């Protein structure tokens, strides 16, 4: 699947006007959606494919979605990523290659290293050690900048469950990162 680049010029059949709501939405959310998708995908390319497929599916169903509905795209990305994993898993089993990884545990979360690569590795390791339920809430809250209500709708969970997962994730990260904080002082 080809990747959509908002900065690239496309034929008029693809983009009616540069001011269409979906182009604005894509420019706003694409980096955040990509980070969210990378939790499940083994490569950046697969994550980009998932984001594009979810984005297109969402906008076909809701062509004039107002910004307050945009957080639902995270739910579409999550659903598309999980569908992609299930499909890849079935394909792997069907082709009888059990040694081919479906989900790489070492796929990096961040495109570019943080200012301090060592700090990025420590933070990334701490994120990976979180249960997926806590990690996805944390990613949606911090990098996705969603409210607890939006996260609850995205994950089809109660706001209390989402808030608790966020709290537990932050506590676990503090505990894991505290020894490393003293090394920097």
N, CA and C of each residue as an Amber inpcrd file, in Angstrom:
protein
   555
   0.8450000  -1.1740000   0.0000000   0.0000000   0.0000000   0.0000000
   0.8960000   1.2450000   0.0000000   0.6220000   2.1870000  -0.8470000
   1.4190000   3.4070000  -0.9410000   1.1210000   4.3250000   0.2330000
   2.1240000   5.0810000   0.6320000   1.9660000   6.0040000   1.7440000
   1.5400000   7.3700000   1.2310000   0.5590000   7.9670000   1.8730000
   0.0900000   9.3040000   1.5350000   0.9880000  10.3270000   2.2030000
   1.4800000  11.2730000   1.4580000   2.3050000  12.3490000   2.0010000
   1.5790000  13.6660000   1.7720000   1.1340000  14.3320000   2.8590000
   0.3440000  15.5540000   2.7030000   1.0660000  16.6660000   1.9430000
   2.4160000  16.6650000   1.9680000   3.1690000  17.7290000   1.3150000
   3.2870000  17.5120000  -0.1950000   3.0870000  16.2930000  -0.6530000
   3.2520000  15.9390000  -2.0520000   2.0630000  16.4410000  -2.8800000
   2.3180000  16.7450000  -4.1330000   1.2580000  17.1860000  -5.0320000
   0.6000000  15.9640000  -5.6590000  -0.7190000  15.9060000  -5.5990000
  -1.4800000  14.7980000  -6.1470000  -2.4040000  15.3040000  -7.2410000
  -2.8150000  14.4240000  -8.1760000  -3.7570000  14.8460000  -9.2240000
  -5.0550000  15.3550000  -8.6190000  -5.7300000  16.1980000  -9.3420000
  -6.9620000  16.8010000  -8.8210000  -8.0250000  15.7630000  -8.5120000
  -7.9380000  14.5810000  -9.1150000  -8.9180000  13.5430000  -8.8070000
  -8.7300000  13.0040000  -7.4010000  -7.5160000  13.1240000  -6.8680000
  -7.2560000  12.6310000  -5.5220000  -7.5410000  13.6990000  -4.4710000
  -7.2260000  14.9200000  -4.7680000  -7.4550000  16.0170000  -3.8290000
  -8.2840000  17.0830000  -4.5160000  -9.5110000  17.2540000  -4.0660000
 -10.3420000  18.2720000  -4.6920000  -9.8160000  19.6590000  -4.3520000
  -9.5590000  19.8720000  -3.0730000  -8.9740000  21.1400000  -2.6380000
  -8.0570000  20.8510000  -1.4770000  -7.1170000  21.7230000  -1.2720000
  -6.1730000  21.5510000  -0.1660000  -6.8290000  21.8500000   1.1850000
  -8.0430000  22.3830000   1.1510000  -8.6990000  22.7560000   2.4090000
  -9.7290000  21.7310000   2.8590000  -9.7540000  20.5620000   2.2470000
 -10.7040000  19.5420000   2.6700000 -10.4110000  19.1430000   4.1170000
 -11.4500000  18.8510000   4.8730000 -11.2580000  18.5160000   6.2850000
 -10.3350000  17.3240000   6.5090000 -10.3770000  16.3180000   5.6360000
  -9.5590000  15.1280000   5.8630000  -8.0770000  15.4220000   5.7080000
  -7.7100000  16.3570000   4.8140000  -6.2830000  16.6780000   4.6700000
  -5.7800000  17.3700000   5.9280000  -6.6040000  18.2530000   6.4690000
  -6.2360000  18.9400000   7.7160000  -6.1080000  17.9260000   8.8540000
  -7.0690000  17.0280000   8.9350000  -7.0580000  15.9960000   9.9770000
  -5.8130000  15.1260000   9.8410000  -5.4970000  14.7030000   8.6230000
  -4.3410000  13.8360000   8.4070000  -3.0540000  14.5380000   8.8230000
  -2.9260000  15.7900000   8.4490000  -1.7160000  16.5370000   8.8290000
  -1.5900000  16.6610000  10.3490000  -2.7170000  16.8180000  11.0210000
  -2.7180000  16.9630000  12.4750000  -2.3990000  15.6550000  13.1830000
  -2.9930000  14.5600000  12.7220000  -2.9510000  13.3080000  13.4840000
  -1.9720000  12.2570000  12.9920000  -1.5030000  12.3220000  11.7680000
  -0.6880000  11.2370000  11.1990000   0.5020000  10.8350000  12.0710000
   1.3160000  11.7670000  12.5550000   2.4590000  11.3350000  13.3820000
   2.0190000  10.6290000  14.6710000   0.9450000  11.1060000  15.2720000
   0.4500000  10.4910000  16.5090000  -0.1510000   9.1180000  16.2270000
  -0.8930000   9.0160000  15.1350000  -1.4810000   7.7370000  14.7550000
  -0.3910000   6.7190000  14.4380000   0.6720000   7.1830000  13.7860000
   1.7790000   6.2930000  13.4550000   2.4390000   5.7590000  14.7230000
   2.6820000   6.6150000  15.6830000   3.2620000   6.1610000  16.9450000
   2.3430000   5.1580000  17.6260000   1.0490000   5.4150000  17.5990000
   0.0780000   4.5110000  18.1960000   0.1090000   3.1550000  17.4820000
   0.1610000   3.1570000  16.1730000   0.1680000   1.9140000  15.3890000
   1.4490000   1.1200000  15.5830000   2.5460000   1.7950000  15.8510000
   3.8370000   1.1100000  15.9770000   3.9030000   0.2080000  17.2010000
   2.9600000   0.3300000  18.1150000   2.9170000  -0.5770000  19.2600000
   2.6930000  -2.0130000  18.8130000   1.9850000  -2.1920000  17.7120000
   1.6170000  -3.5260000  17.2630000   2.3990000  -3.9920000  16.0510000
   2.8560000  -3.0710000  15.2270000   3.4350000  -3.4560000  13.9470000
   4.9450000  -3.6940000  14.0660000   5.4510000  -4.5880000  13.2200000
   6.8590000  -4.9580000  13.2840000   7.7600000  -3.9890000  12.5260000
   7.1760000  -3.1130000  11.7360000   7.9900000  -2.1500000  10.9890000
   7.2190000  -0.8400000  10.8380000   7.9640000   0.1970000  10.5520000
   7.3510000   1.4990000  10.3170000   6.4640000   1.4430000   9.0760000
   6.8980000   0.7120000   8.0690000   6.1190000   0.5950000   6.8380000
   4.7580000  -0.0390000   7.1110000   4.7490000  -1.1170000   7.9010000
   3.4740000  -1.7510000   8.2450000   2.5940000  -0.7920000   9.0420000
   3.1960000  -0.0500000   9.9600000   2.4310000   0.9180000  10.7540000
   1.8390000   2.0010000   9.8540000   2.6180000   2.4800000   8.8740000
   2.1070000   3.4820000   7.9370000   0.9320000   2.9260000   7.1310000
   1.0530000   1.6570000   6.7040000  -0.0370000   1.0240000   5.9550000
  -1.3000000   0.9350000   6.7970000  -1.1330000   0.5810000   8.0630000
  -2.2770000   0.4650000   8.9700000  -2.9300000   1.8310000   9.1630000
  -2.1200000   2.8590000   9.3830000  -2.6580000   4.2070000   9.5830000
  -3.4090000   4.6580000   8.3370000  -2.8200000   4.4360000   7.1940000
  -3.4860000   4.8650000   5.9570000  -4.7970000   4.1160000   5.7530000
  -4.7800000   2.8050000   5.9390000  -6.0000000   2.0120000   5.7450000
  -7.0920000   2.4510000   6.7220000  -6.7280000   2.6440000   7.9720000
  -7.7040000   3.0700000   8.9790000  -8.2300000   4.4640000   8.6720000
  -7.3430000   5.3400000   8.2580000  -7.7330000   6.7100000   7.9590000
  -8.7120000   6.7470000   6.7870000  -8.4020000   6.0130000   5.7400000
  -9.2810000   5.9780000   4.5660000 -10.6380000   5.3770000   4.9370000
 -10.6100000   4.2900000   5.6960000 -11.8590000   3.6290000   6.1180000
 -12.7240000   4.6050000   6.9340000 -12.0880000   5.3270000   7.8480000
 -12.8190000   6.2880000   8.6810000 -13.4420000   7.3800000   7.8210000
 -12.6610000   7.9810000   6.9240000 -13.1730000   9.1070000   6.1390000
 -14.1850000   8.6910000   5.0860000 -14.1430000   7.4430000   4.6450000
 -15.1970000   6.9760000   3.7250000 -16.5240000   6.8880000   4.4640000
 -16.4800000   6.4750000   5.7190000 -17.7100000   6.3540000   6.5150000
 -18.1920000   7.6970000   7.0420000 -17.2520000   8.5990000   7.3290000
 -17.5890000   9.8980000   7.9340000 -16.8880000  11.0140000   7.1520000
 -17.3320000  11.3090000   5.9220000 -16.6130000  12.2650000   5.0680000
 -16.5640000  13.6960000   5.6060000 -17.4650000  14.0460000   6.4780000
 -17.4610000  15.4070000   7.0180000 -17.3060000  15.4010000   8.5350000
 -16.5060000  14.4900000   9.0310000 -16.3440000  14.3530000  10.4850000
 -15.7490000  15.6270000  11.0800000 -16.4080000  16.1660000  12.0910000
 -15.8620000  17.3480000  12.7600000 -14.6930000  16.9410000  13.6600000
 -13.8430000  17.8900000  14.0170000 -12.6640000  17.5800000  14.8390000
 -12.9760000  16.8300000  16.1340000 -14.1440000  17.0450000  16.7080000
 -14.4620000  16.3340000  17.9550000 -14.6510000  14.8270000  17.7320000
 -14.7930000  14.3960000  16.4850000 -14.9050000  12.9670000  16.1760000
 -13.5770000  12.3430000  15.7710000 -12.5430000  13.1510000  15.5880000
 -11.2560000  12.6490000  15.1420000 -10.6350000  11.6080000  16.0780000
 -10.8330000  11.6840000  17.3900000 -10.2590000  10.6320000  18.2510000
 -10.7330000   9.2270000  17.8960000 -11.8730000   9.1270000  17.2220000
 -12.3530000   7.8080000  16.8010000 -11.4090000   7.1600000  15.7840000
 -10.5810000   7.9650000  15.1400000  -9.6150000   7.4110000  14.1860000
  -8.6220000   6.5100000  14.9250000  -8.3200000   6.8340000  16.1890000
  -7.4280000   5.9650000  16.9710000  -8.0480000   4.5770000  17.1150000
  -9.3470000   4.5230000  17.3330000 -10.0250000   3.2270000  17.4320000
  -9.9150000   2.4880000  16.1000000 -10.0480000   3.2030000  14.9980000
  -9.9240000   2.5830000  13.6780000  -8.5050000   2.0620000  13.4590000
  -7.5110000   2.8050000  13.9020000  -6.1150000   2.3670000  13.7660000
  -5.8810000   1.1080000  14.6050000  -6.3840000   1.1190000  15.8120000
  -6.2150000  -0.0390000  16.7020000  -6.8640000  -1.2760000  16.0800000
  -8.0740000  -1.1240000  15.6200000  -8.8000000  -2.2310000  15.0120000
  -8.0870000  -2.7340000  13.7600000  -7.6320000  -1.8270000  12.9230000
  -6.9320000  -2.2040000  11.6900000  -5.6050000  -2.8980000  12.0070000
  -4.8910000  -2.4100000  13.0020000  -3.6120000  -3.0320000  13.3940000
  -3.8370000  -4.4530000  13.9030000  -4.8430000  -4.6260000  14.7400000
  -5.1200000  -5.9560000  15.2720000  -5.5910000  -6.9020000  14.1700000
  -6.3880000  -6.3900000  13.2320000  -6.8010000  -7.1940000  12.0770000
  -5.5810000  -7.6040000  11.2490000  -4.6780000  -6.6620000  11.0590000
  -3.4520000  -6.9300000  10.2950000  -2.6290000  -8.0240000  10.9860000
  -2.5080000  -7.9530000  12.2990000  -1.7560000  -8.9650000  13.0430000
  -2.4120000 -10.3390000  12.9370000  -3.7300000 -10.3690000  13.0710000
  -4.4400000 -11.6450000  12.9520000  -4.2420000 -12.2330000  11.5530000
  -4.3300000 -11.3910000  10.5630000  -4.1440000 -11.8360000   9.1900000
  -2.7240000 -12.3510000   8.9800000  -1.7500000 -11.6200000   9.4810000
  -0.3530000 -12.0400000   9.3510000  -0.1150000 -13.3490000  10.0910000
  -0.7470000 -13.4900000  11.2440000  -0.5940000 -14.7260000  12.0210000
  -1.1850000 -15.9100000  11.2530000  -2.3640000 -15.7240000  10.6880000
  -2.9820000 -16.7990000   9.9000000  -2.1120000 -17.1410000   8.6900000
  -1.6000000 -16.1220000   8.0340000  -0.7560000 -16.3350000   6.8640000
   0.5040000 -17.1000000   7.2580000   1.0830000 -16.7250000   8.3790000
   2.2870000 -17.4010000   8.8510000   2.0180000 -18.8660000   9.1330000
   0.9210000 -19.1340000   9.8320000   0.5690000 -20.5290000  10.1220000
   0.2570000 -21.2850000   8.8320000  -0.4220000 -20.6250000   7.9330000
  -0.7980000 -21.2700000   6.6760000   0.4450000 -21.6240000   5.8630000
   1.4290000 -20.7730000   5.8850000   2.6490000 -21.0230000   5.1160000
   3.6390000 -21.8880000   5.8850000   3.2610000 -22.2800000   7.1040000
   4.0760000 -23.1770000   7.9350000   5.4740000 -22.6410000   8.1850000
   5.5450000 -21.3600000   8.5330000   6.8150000 -20.7490000   8.9090000
   6.6990000 -20.2080000  10.3270000   6.7350000 -21.0890000  11.3250000
   6.5580000 -20.6170000  12.6950000   7.6910000 -19.7320000  13.1980000
   8.8380000 -19.7280000  12.5260000   9.9640000 -18.9250000  12.9910000
   9.9210000 -17.4830000  12.4910000   8.9390000 -17.1290000  11.6560000
   8.8060000 -15.7590000  11.1620000   8.0440000 -14.9410000  12.1990000
   8.6710000 -13.9150000  12.7470000   7.9850000 -13.1390000  13.7820000
   6.8360000 -12.3190000  13.2080000   5.7160000 -12.3470000  13.8990000
   4.5560000 -11.5590000  13.4920000   4.6450000 -10.1810000  14.1300000
   5.0640000 -10.1320000  15.3690000   5.2020000  -8.8670000  16.0890000
   6.5860000  -8.8320000  16.6940000   7.3970000  -7.9300000  16.2180000
   8.7490000  -7.8110000  16.7610000   8.7040000  -7.0260000  18.0560000
   9.2310000  -7.6210000  19.0990000   9.2690000  -6.9470000  20.3910000
  10.2960000  -5.8210000  20.4130000  11.2630000  -5.8450000  19.4900000
  12.3210000  -4.8410000  19.4990000  12.0890000  -3.7150000  18.4980000
  10.9020000  -3.6540000  17.8680000  10.6130000  -2.5700000  16.9370000
  10.5980000  -1.2540000  17.7120000  11.3520000  -0.2570000  17.2850000
  11.4420000   0.9990000  18.0500000  10.1300000   1.7830000  18.0260000
   9.8400000   2.4680000  19.1220000   8.6530000   3.3060000  19.2100000
   8.8810000   4.6470000  18.5170000  10.0750000   5.1880000  18.6370000
  10.3520000   6.5350000  18.1790000  11.1140000   6.5180000  16.8610000
  10.7230000   7.4190000  15.9210000  11.4130000   7.5000000  14.6400000
  12.8490000   7.9650000  14.8090000  13.0240000   9.0190000  15.5300000
  14.3520000   9.5840000  15.7160000  14.7310000   9.4540000  17.1760000
  16.0120000   9.2710000  17.4350000  16.4210000   9.1740000  18.8340000
  16.1480000  10.4800000  19.5750000  15.8480000  10.3450000  20.8570000
  15.6850000  11.5420000  21.6720000  17.0590000  12.1890000  21.7940000
  17.1270000  13.3500000  22.4170000  18.4060000  14.0510000  22.5290000
  19.4900000  13.1350000  23.0720000  19.1680000  12.3900000  24.0520000
  20.1280000  11.4700000  24.6420000  19.7130000  10.0530000  24.2840000
  20.4630000   9.3730000  23.4220000  20.0690000   8.0320000  22.9870000
  19.9550000   7.0600000  24.1650000  20.8420000   7.1790000  25.1170000
  20.7900000   6.2930000  26.2830000  19.4780000   6.4790000  27.0440000
  19.0650000   7.7340000  27.2320000  17.8000000   8.0100000  27.9060000
  16.6270000   7.4560000  27.1050000  16.6990000   7.5730000  25.7790000
  15.6310000   7.0510000  24.9250000  15.5300000   5.5400000  25.0660000
  16.6600000   4.8740000  25.1130000  16.6520000   3.4140000  25.2460000
  16.0690000   2.9970000  26.5920000  16.4120000   3.7120000  27.6400000
  15.8860000   3.4030000  28.9740000  14.3710000   3.6190000  28.9960000
  13.9260000   4.7430000  28.4420000  12.4860000   5.0420000  28.4120000
  11.7400000   4.0190000  27.5590000  12.3180000   3.6690000  26.4270000
  11.6770000   2.7000000  25.5410000  11.5780000   1.3330000  26.2140000
  12.6360000   0.9430000  26.9150000  12.6190000  -0.3430000  27.6170000
  11.5440000  -0.3410000  28.7040000  11.4310000   0.7690000  29.4090000
  10.4140000   0.8670000  30.4570000   9.0120000   0.8050000  29.8570000
   8.7950000   1.4530000  28.7170000   7.4960000   1.3880000  28.0370000
   7.1580000  -0.0310000  27.5990000   8.1480000  -0.7340000  27.0700000
   7.9280000  -2.1070000  26.6050000   7.5530000  -3.0540000  27.7410000
   8.0260000  -2.7650000  28.9430000   7.7550000  -3.6340000  30.0820000
   6.3460000  -3.4380000  30.6420000   5.6810000  -2.3670000  30.2270000
   4.3080000  -2.1450000  30.6820000   3.3660000  -3.1280000  30.0030000
   2.3180000  -3.5360000  30.6790000   1.2970000  -4.3410000  30.0040000
   0.7000000  -3.5170000  28.8520000   0.3280000  -4.1820000  27.7740000
  -0.1680000  -3.4880000  26.5840000  -1.3450000  -2.5760000  26.9080000
  -2.2240000  -2.9910000  27.8270000  -3.3880000  -2.1760000  28.1770000
  -2.9580000  -0.8420000  28.7790000  -1.9200000  -0.8700000  29.6150000
  -1.4270000   0.3700000  30.2120000  -0.6480000   1.1910000  29.1920000
   0.1600000   0.5150000  28.3740000   0.9840000   1.2260000  27.3940000
   0.1210000   1.9590000  26.3810000  -0.9450000   1.3150000  25.8710000
  -1.7510000   1.9910000  24.8640000  -2.4780000   3.1980000  25.4530000
  -2.9060000   3.1180000  26.7060000  -3.5390000   4.2750000  27.3490000
  -2.5170000   5.4070000  27.4810000  -1.3140000   5.0720000  27.8970000
  -0.2690000   6.0850000  28.0650000   0.0820000   6.7510000  26.7410000
   0.2230000   5.9490000  25.6820000   0.5420000   6.5080000  24.3620000
  -0.5880000   7.4170000  23.8740000  -1.8370000   6.9670000  24.0440000
  -2.9660000   7.7970000  23.6150000  -3.0470000   9.0880000  24.4150000
  -2.7620000   9.0160000  25.7030000  -2.8630000  10.1960000  26.5740000
  -1.7220000  11.1790000  26.3140000  -0.4910000  10.6820000  26.2850000
   0.6640000  11.5820000  26.1780000   0.9190000  12.0040000  24.7370000
   1.1000000  11.0450000  23.8360000   1.4380000  11.3950000  22.4640000
   0.2150000  11.6670000  21.6120000  -0.8830000  10.9780000  21.8930000
  -2.1140000  11.2160000  21.1490000  -2.8660000  12.4340000  21.6420000
  -2.5390000  12.8750000  22.8620000  -3.1620000  14.0390000  23.4950000
  -4.6830000  13.8990000  23.5830000  -5.1490000  12.6650000  23.8360000
  -6.5770000  12.4390000  23.9860000  -6.9770000  12.5750000  25.4430000
  -8.2170000  12.9240000  25.6560000  -8.7550000  12.9750000  27.0160000
  -9.0880000  11.5540000  27.4520000  -9.3390000  11.3810000  28.7630000
  -9.7120000  10.0560000  29.2380000 -11.0250000   9.5930000  28.5960000
 -11.9420000  10.5110000  28.3800000 -13.2190000  10.1590000  27.7380000
 -12.9870000   9.6810000  26.3040000 -12.1010000  10.3570000  25.5830000
 -11.7930000   9.9530000  24.2080000 -11.0770000   8.6010000  24.1770000
 -10.1790000   8.3900000  25.1260000  -9.4750000   7.1040000  25.2040000
 -10.4710000   5.9950000  25.5300000 -11.3720000   6.2620000  26.4710000
 -12.3890000   5.2610000  26.8400000 -13.2240000   4.8820000  25.6190000
 -13.6070000   5.8660000  24.8270000 -14.3860000   5.5770000  23.6140000
 -13.5500000   4.8010000  22.5990000 -12.2960000   5.1630000  22.4720000
 -11.4000000   4.4950000  21.5310000 -11.2130000   3.0230000  21.8780000
 -11.0200000   2.7450000  23.1670000 -10.7330000   1.3830000  23.6140000
 -11.9740000   0.6210000  24.0490000 -13.1150000   1.2820000  24.0330000
 -14.3700000   0.6830000  24.4750000 -14.2550000   0.1960000  25.9220000
 -13.7490000   1.0820000  26.7610000 -13.5770000   0.8210000  28.1960000
 -14.2290000   1.9610000  28.9620000 -14.3880000   1.7810000  30.2720000
 -14.9350000   2.8630000  31.0850000 -13.8430000   3.8990000  31.3520000
 -14.2700000   5.1080000  31.6420000 -13.3140000   6.1710000  31.9630000
 -12.5180000   5.7930000  33.2080000 -13.1650000   5.1860000  34.1900000
 -12.4530000   4.7770000  35.4080000 -11.3620000   3.7570000  35.1020000
 -11.6450000   2.8130000  34.2260000 -10.6410000   1.8160000  33.8450000
  -9.4630000   2.4860000  33.1540000  -9.7550000   3.3980000  32.2480000
  -8.7120000   4.1100000  31.5240000  -7.8620000   4.9400000  32.4860000
  -8.5110000   5.6550000  33.3810000  -7.7780000   6.4820000  34.3540000
  -6.9050000   5.6100000  35.2510000  -7.4240000   4.4600000  35.6570000
  -6.6400000   3.5600000  36.5050000  -5.4320000   3.0180000  35.7490000
  -5.6190000   2.6200000  34.5110000  -4.4900000   2.1220000  33.7080000
  -3.4330000   3.2000000  33.5310000  -3.8710000   4.4330000  33.3340000
  -2.9400000   5.5520000  33.1920000  -2.1490000   5.7460000  34.4790000
  -2.8570000   5.7220000  35.5900000  -2.2160000   5.8800000  36.9000000
  -1.2010000   4.7600000  37.1530000  -1.6000000   3.5200000  36.8850000
  -0.7010000   2.3780000  37.0850000   0.5170000   2.4670000  36.1740000
   0.3000000   2.8860000  34.9370000   1.4110000   3.0130000  33.9860000
   2.4110000   4.0640000  34.4580000   1.9100000   5.2090000  34.8920000
   2.8060000   6.2600000  35.3770000   3.5690000   5.8100000  36.6180000
   2.8750000   5.1300000  37.5210000   3.5400000   4.6400000  38.7370000
   4.6340000   3.6310000  38.3790000   4.3330000   2.7350000  37.4530000
   5.3250000   1.7340000  37.0370000   6.5180000   2.4050000  36.3650000
   6.2670000   3.3970000  35.5310000   7.3690000   4.1110000  34.8740000
   8.2200000   4.8610000  35.8930000   7.5750000   5.5190000  36.8460000
   8.3380000   6.2250000  37.8890000   9.2550000   5.2520000  38.6260000
   8.6970000   4.1010000  38.9710000   9.4560000   3.1030000  39.7120000
  10.6450000   2.5980000  38.8810000  10.4130000   2.3380000  37.6020000
  11.4690000   1.8260000  36.7260000  12.5180000   2.8760000  36.3910000
  12.0860000   4.1270000  36.2810000  13.0060000   5.1830000  35.8550000
  13.6940000   5.8920000  37.0160000  13.1930000   5.7300000  38.2140000
  13.7660000   6.4180000  39.3830000  15.2510000   6.1170000  39.5710000
  15.7030000   4.8670000  39.4850000  17.1370000   4.6100000  39.6520000
  17.9850000   5.3150000  38.5980000  17.4550000   5.4770000  37.4080000
  18.2020000   6.1220000  36.3360000  18.2470000   7.6370000  36.5030000
  17.2660000   8.2030000  37.1790000  17.2510000   9.6500000  37.4160000
  18.4230000  10.0710000  38.2810000  18.7730000   9.2510000  39.2570000
  19.8700000   9.5710000  40.1640000  21.2180000   9.4810000  39.4540000
  21.3220000   8.6760000  38.3990000  22.5620000   8.5560000  37.6520000
  22.8950000   9.8530000  36.9270000  21.9060000  10.6390000  36.5850000
  22.0990000  11.8650000  35.8040000  22.4670000  13.0630000  36.6690000
  22.2260000  12.9650000  37.9670000  22.4720000  14.1170000  38.8390000
  23.9260000  14.2610000  39.1600000
